[in-house]
Amino acid sequence: MDIVQIVGLGFVVTLLILIIKRERPEFAMQLSLALTAIILIVLLAKINVVLNLFRDLADKANINQLYLNTILKIIGIAYITEFGAQICKDAGEGAVASKIEFAGKVMVMVLAIPIITLVIDTIVRLMP
């Protein structure tokens, strides 16, 4: 499924949600979550290809897997945080969405500590 099909499915589901929302708002939210799950399942195979490419490039460049895994975790946290926050915003819960975004930022900062440490150590070693 390519992006045109995903966007088309998104438009169809959006129209259904607009129609259903007046009479049964709980079904509208469930329909939105179902679309979200479908898109995520479709994208998992593509994400796996990208992850394998990153791992191959890291092996060729002799990059420690610890750092690659940390970077991939940070990217994953950023996407999941955005995903969760958008669902909360769609449900009208902006306050919850902002708390999710804050938690994601803190988690990224915590995971980035080893990389920041490596960069600082490298700079210190390069200085005379």
C-alpha positions as CSV (number, residue, x, y, z in Angstrom):
1,M,0.0,0.0,0.0
2,D,1.6,3.3,-1.0
3,I,1.0,6.8,0.3
4,V,-1.8,7.5,-2.2
5,Q,-3.8,4.5,-1.0
6,I,-3.2,5.5,2.6
7,V,-4.3,9.1,2.0
8,G,-7.3,7.8,0.1
9,L,-8.3,5.5,2.9
10,G,-7.8,8.4,5.3
11,F,-10.2,10.6,3.3
12,V,-12.8,7.9,3.2
13,V,-12.6,7.2,7.0
14,T,-12.7,11.0,7.7
15,L,-15.9,11.3,5.7
16,L,-17.4,8.3,7.5
17,I,-16.3,9.8,10.9
18,L,-18.0,13.1,10.0
19,I,-21.2,11.3,9.1
20,I,-21.2,9.0,12.1
21,K,-20.0,11.6,14.7
22,R,-23.4,13.3,14.9
23,E,-25.3,10.2,15.9
24,R,-22.6,7.9,17.5
25,P,-19.5,9.8,18.6
26,E,-18.0,6.7,20.3
27,F,-18.0,4.8,17.0
28,A,-16.3,7.7,15.3
29,M,-13.4,7.5,17.7
30,Q,-13.2,3.7,17.3
31,L,-13.1,4.1,13.6
32,S,-10.3,6.6,13.9
33,L,-8.3,4.2,16.1
34,A,-9.0,1.3,13.6
35,L,-7.6,3.4,10.8
36,T,-4.6,4.3,12.9
37,A,-3.9,0.6,13.6
38,I,-4.3,-0.3,9.9
39,I,-1.8,2.4,8.8
40,L,0.6,1.3,11.5
41,I,0.4,-2.4,10.4
42,V,1.0,-1.4,6.8
43,L,4.0,0.7,7.7
44,L,5.7,-1.9,9.9
45,A,7.2,-3.8,6.9
46,K,8.6,-0.5,5.5
47,I,10.0,0.5,8.9
48,N,11.7,-2.9,9.1
49,V,13.4,-2.3,5.8
50,V,14.7,1.1,7.0
51,L,16.0,-0.4,10.3
52,N,17.9,-3.2,8.5
53,L,19.5,-0.5,6.2
54,F,20.6,1.5,9.2
55,R,22.1,-1.6,10.8
56,D,23.9,-2.5,7.6
57,L,25.3,1.0,7.3
58,A,26.4,1.0,10.9
59,D,28.2,-2.3,10.5
60,K,30.0,-1.0,7.4
61,A,31.0,2.2,9.3
62,N,32.1,0.3,12.4
63,I,29.6,2.3,14.6
64,N,28.9,0.7,17.9
65,Q,25.5,-0.9,17.9
66,L,24.7,0.7,21.3
67,Y,24.7,4.1,19.7
68,L,22.7,3.1,16.7
69,N,20.1,1.4,18.9
70,T,19.9,4.5,21.1
71,I,19.3,6.7,18.1
72,L,16.7,4.3,16.7
73,K,15.0,4.3,20.2
74,I,15.0,8.1,20.2
75,I,13.4,8.2,16.7
76,G,10.8,5.6,17.8
77,I,10.0,7.6,20.9
78,A,9.5,10.8,18.9
79,Y,7.2,9.0,16.4
80,I,5.2,7.3,19.1
81,T,4.9,10.4,21.2
82,E,3.6,12.4,18.2
83,F,1.3,9.6,17.3
84,G,-0.2,9.4,20.8
85,A,-0.4,13.2,21.2
86,Q,-2.3,13.5,17.9
87,I,-4.8,10.9,18.9
88,C,-5.4,12.7,22.2
89,K,-5.8,16.0,20.3
90,D,-8.3,14.4,17.9
91,A,-10.3,13.3,21.0
92,G,-10.3,16.8,22.2
93,E,-7.8,16.2,25.1
94,G,-5.2,18.8,24.4
95,A,-4.0,18.8,28.0
96,V,-3.3,15.1,27.9
97,A,-1.5,15.5,24.6
98,S,0.8,18.1,26.0
99,K,1.7,15.8,28.9
100,I,2.5,13.0,26.5
101,E,4.7,15.4,24.5
102,F,6.5,16.5,27.6
103,A,7.1,12.8,28.7
104,G,8.5,12.1,25.2
105,K,10.9,14.9,25.4
106,V,12.1,13.8,28.8
107,M,12.6,10.2,27.6
108,V,14.6,11.4,24.5
109,M,16.8,13.5,26.8
110,V,17.4,10.5,29.1
111,L,18.3,8.2,26.1
112,A,20.5,10.9,24.6
113,I,22.9,11.0,27.6
114,P,25.3,8.3,26.3
115,I,25.5,10.0,22.9
116,I,26.1,13.4,24.5
117,T,28.7,11.9,26.7
118,L,30.5,10.4,23.7
119,V,30.4,13.7,21.8
120,I,31.9,15.6,24.8
121,D,34.6,12.9,25.3
122,T,35.5,13.2,21.6
123,I,35.7,17.0,21.8
124,V,37.9,16.8,25.0
125,R,40.3,14.3,23.3
126,L,40.6,16.5,20.2
127,M,41.5,19.6,22.2
128,P,45.2,20.2,22.9
